[in-house]
């Protein structure tokens, strides 16, 4: 009996050690297989404040898919599932009504091209070329995040000051959202007000085809501003012009008609409240 108890106790200690260092073992398995020659998925917890005046954070589960070291797609897990469904069935999930608060990024690494992809309520695909240069300052300060030795770097992008921690041991010059260009993978990055925080949580091989949005129509930041302002003036104008009846669930298995005026005001209020885009320098002052 004593031997059994000791064996169980020993096993539990080993399990706890393995659990504590899961990232380390995972890292060894992943990167012993030629990291640059395989497709990879990097998962990030993305916490952000829709309203900069409040402390409450929203958590988005996001993924960075890297294909052949030449193409990367950053999006939410929900968007990735939707892309796959659209490719296979022609139907996907719903879209966010606000155009500014979308985080879908396509990086064509070999062409040094970064595209911010935006989808409207009517499934139109738009994109903005991110031309703002990422002028990183790499600092000597080092730390440890999980099992990774990381180094500090700072950047000003979109009117915000950012601090990144990257792992030289992962030779991938990429990261979440538009961020890239450091000597190793970005493990963590946040702005100095903690409005936006990205944390790497998982790394795995990426099997199968990568489905993602088509390029769509190119627009500028000014064009996006005009579109957003027009949408704010009358969020349901296009719905009304198409003669679509706006209904919602009545909670009893049926539907009930929605008053267009009150629904428009509700949406306008939501837009004013959740007006904290990553690119602060392109923030619209809604009245």
GIZIMO-V201575 format. One record per backbone hydrogen bond with DSSP energy under -0.5 kcal/mol. CO is the residue of the C=O (numbers start at 1). NH is the residue of the N-H. E is the energy in kcal/mol with one decimal. If there is no record, write none. Layout:
CO_NH_E / CO_NH_E
This chain:
1_5_-2.4 / 2_6_-2.7 / 3_7_-2.4 / 4_8_-2.6 / 5_9_-2.7 / 6_10_-2.6 / 7_11_-2.5 / 8_12_-2.6 / 9_13_-1.9 / 10_14_-2.2 / 11_15_-2.7 / 12_16_-2.4 / 13_17_-2.2 / 14_18_-2.7 / 15_19_-2.7 / 16_20_-2.5 / 17_21_-1.7 / 19_22_-1.2 / 21_25_-2.0 / 22_26_-2.8 / 23_27_-2.5 / 24_28_-2.3 / 25_29_-2.3 / 26_30_-2.5 / 27_31_-2.7 / 28_32_-0.9 / 30_33_-1.1 / 34_37_-1.7 / 35_38_-0.7 / 39_206_-2.7 / 40_66_-2.9 / 41_43_-0.5 / 41_204_-2.1 / 42_64_-2.8 / 43_201_-3.3 / 43_202_-1.3 / 44_46_-0.6 / 44_62_-2.7 / 45_47_-0.6 / 45_199_-2.2 / 46_60_-3.0 / 47_197_-2.8 / 48_50_-0.7 / 48_58_-3.2 / 50_52_-0.5 / 51_54_-1.7 / 58_48_-2.2 / 58_60_-0.6 / 60_46_-2.7 / 60_62_-0.7 / 61_77_-3.0 / 62_44_-2.4 / 63_65_-0.6 / 63_75_-1.9 / 64_42_-2.4 / 64_66_-0.5 / 65_67_-0.5 / 65_73_-2.4 / 66_40_-1.9 / 66_68_-0.6 / 67_70_-2.1 / 67_71_-1.6 / 70_109_-0.8 / 70_110_-1.1 / 71_67_-3.4 / 72_107_-2.9 / 73_65_-2.7 / 74_105_-2.7 / 75_63_-3.1 / 76_80_-2.1 / 77_81_-2.2 / 78_82_-2.3 / 79_83_-2.7 / 80_84_-1.9 / 81_85_-2.3 / 82_86_-2.8 / 83_87_-2.1 / 84_88_-1.6 / 85_89_-3.5 / 85_90_-0.9 / 85_91_-0.7 / 86_90_-1.1 / 100_102_-1.2 / 103_105_-0.5 / 104_117_-2.5 / 105_74_-3.0 / 106_108_-0.6 / 106_115_-3.1 / 107_72_-2.4 / 107_109_-1.1 / 108_111_-0.9 / 108_112_-0.6 / 108_113_-2.0 / 109_112_-1.1 / 113_108_-3.2 / 114_130_-2.8 / 115_106_-2.7 / 115_117_-0.7 / 116_128_-2.0 / 117_104_-0.6 / 118_126_-3.1 / 120_123_-1.8 / 124_120_-2.1 / 124_126_-0.6 / 125_217_-2.4 / 126_118_-2.9 / 127_219_-2.7 / 128_116_-2.8 / 128_130_-0.5 / 129_131_-1.1 / 133_135_-1.1 / 134_136_-1.3 / 136_138_-0.5 / 137_139_-0.5 / 137_154_-2.3 / 141_152_-2.4 / 143_150_-2.6 / 144_146_-0.5 / 145_148_-2.4 / 148_145_-2.3 / 148_150_-0.6 / 150_143_-2.4 / 151_166_-2.4 / 152_139_-2.4 / 153_164_-3.4 / 154_137_-2.4 / 155_157_-0.6 / 155_162_-3.6 / 157_160_-1.5 / 158_280_-1.2 / 158_281_-1.4 / 160_157_-2.4 / 160_162_-0.5 / 161_192_-2.1 / 162_155_-1.9 / 163_190_-1.9 / 164_153_-2.3 / 165_187_-2.7 / 165_188_-1.7 / 166_151_-2.5 / 166_168_-0.7 / 167_170_-1.6 / 167_185_-0.8 / 169_171_-0.7 / 170_172_-3.0 / 170_185_-1.8 / 172_174_-1.8 / 173_181_-1.5 / 174_186_-2.1 / 176_179_-1.6 / 179_175_-0.5 / 185_167_-2.5 / 185_187_-0.6 / 187_200_-2.9 / 188_165_-3.0 / 189_198_-2.9 / 190_163_-2.8 / 191_194_-1.8 / 195_49_-2.0 / 196_191_-1.4 / 197_47_-2.6 / 198_189_-1.9 / 199_45_-2.8 / 202_43_-2.8 / 204_41_-2.9 / 205_207_-0.7 / 209_211_-0.7 / 217_127_-2.0 / 220_224_-2.3 / 221_225_-2.3 / 222_226_-2.2 / 223_227_-2.4 / 224_228_-2.6 / 225_229_-2.5 / 226_230_-2.4 / 227_231_-2.2 / 228_232_-2.3 / 229_233_-1.9 / 230_234_-1.4 / 234_237_-2.0 / 236_240_-2.6 / 237_241_-2.3 / 238_242_-1.4 / 239_244_-2.1 / 240_243_-1.3 / 245_247_-0.7 / 246_258_-2.5 / 248_256_-2.4 / 254_250_-2.0 / 256_248_-2.1 / 258_260_-0.6 / 259_263_-2.3 / 260_264_-2.5 / 261_265_-2.0 / 262_266_-2.0 / 263_267_-2.1 / 264_268_-2.3 / 265_269_-2.2 / 266_270_-1.9 / 267_271_-2.2 / 268_272_-2.2 / 269_273_-2.1 / 270_274_-2.6 / 272_275_-0.5 / 273_275_-0.8 / 274_276_-0.5 / 278_280_-1.8 / 279_282_-2.0 / 280_283_-1.7 / 284_286_-1.4
